[in-house]
């Protein structure tokens, strides 16, 4: 007795665990509408209660489907555009896989021009029941029927041509309805931004005849530009625009011989767009996490936007890239544009979720834009340091000095005994050495530092230097100096807290942060002390150097852990 090679019900249940997330699953229906030349797409969420979605309804005014096409549109692996690389579709599995990832029943209503509305559906419960009875369940032959919509939705039902898709028995939402709705709003605005603008992504080639309008629960979706160079059709049309750098172009080989033959060329261009946000949006360390930045999604924009024929298919840091991401990377933008003929080189999945360049392509991208990224990181850090260290008008202070006057005055009046570690050293020579180290061969700057050292028993300054140490101490025989390494994460976090307190934001939260900051400082010191070997015979200076190095290194480790695991906004 012959048996079926697989159970349809069990197979489809297994396929529900595909690599979609809720937004990308919902987006598969939007992709189909775009491929069908829709000018307007409307999506409606209806909730059963505060915690559960009842159904999702998609309405478009695209070309619609004939009765014969509707018969097949829910079949896995079937597509009227299968392997078509001229648009954003290709694989023929997205709409059905996306639907069953989220819900148990999918209904499709469609009307081609000069034709009637036709309807069919796919229902997982019916398929499971047929399996249990050892019967073959088939997608029903389309029948004439118009979708049952409420009064508000009915007025947008197209009269010429279009499609309505209804997801019901919605049992797999990852978040509460209000959370998913907001995530999907942002996702739509970013993923389809080029269709909303109708901006060509291939030079001199129109993306579509007319700009796309998308509505979510009646509200029009605004474009979200991670490059911040387009403000039209966004939530903030009057915003300052980012600075755009010359485009980087790579000619890259097409790996599929069939596509080479079909297109008549063996290569395609990869276009890389690069931008840096205006200084007003990155005026201090941590400014990417303030309320205005969050409204503009700046904290979410660390990484690379991969745009496949106008549709974003991924936004993330490239795995195993030349260097790891840093928080300041949210202040520059990078779009990598490619056409579907390069899908193999970008490892594009059949659900169009994510793009990861091949090893060789990754190297080529890093070679072309790695130096630019490094330059922007340094420029952003230098701008922050300059802003932080700017002296008040009228002050004749050395660069990096004067920010800690109150602490210096307290040290001067405390009446503590003079240190002994610098005994035998010439104070004037030591002051000159310390001043030279921080003056960058500027004689006037050097003289200002020497004057400051001579005027008080303790001087505190700030300057950047590479390496793990966060503080450098100069013992000069009666006049000592502390220099803080502004590149160290400790001072970057401290600067964030100070700025937020100054702005009047997160006051209570920052009070807790200060406690944690002090704890981390002292825990790191305790750890550095614990690493001393009781059997080592160290001079006083060697002991100090050992403690400073380990203290800074452990402090960096603790601070990084705090930042990544417990407080992403610092």
ABEGO torsion letter per residue (X at the ends): XBBBABBAAAAAAAAAABABBAAAAAAAAAAAAAAAGBABBBBBBBBABAABBABBBBBBABAEBBAAAAAAAABBGBBAABGBAABABGAGAAAAAAAAAABABBBBBBBBBGBBBBBBBBBAAAAAAAAAAGBBBBBBBBBBBBBBBBAAAAAABBAABEBBBBBBGBAABABBAAAAAAAAAAAAAAAAAAAAAGBBABBGBBABABBBBBBBGGBBBBBBBAAGABABGBABAABBBBBBBBBBBBBBBBABAAAAAAAGBABBBBBBBBBBBBAAAAABBGAAABAAAAAAGAAAABEBBBBBGGBBABBBBBBGBABBBBAAAAABBBBBBBBAAAAAAAGBBAAGBEBBBBAAAAAAAAAAAAAAAAAAAAAAAAAAAAAAABBBBGBBBBBGBGAAAAAAAAAAAAGBBBBAAABGBBAAAAAAAAAAAAAGGBAAAAAAAAAAAAABABBBBBBBBBEABABBBBBAGGBBBBBBBAABAAAAAAAAAAAAAAAGBGAAAAAAAAAAAAAAAAAAAAAAAAABBAABBBBAAAAAAAAAAAAAAAAAAAAAAAAAAABAAX
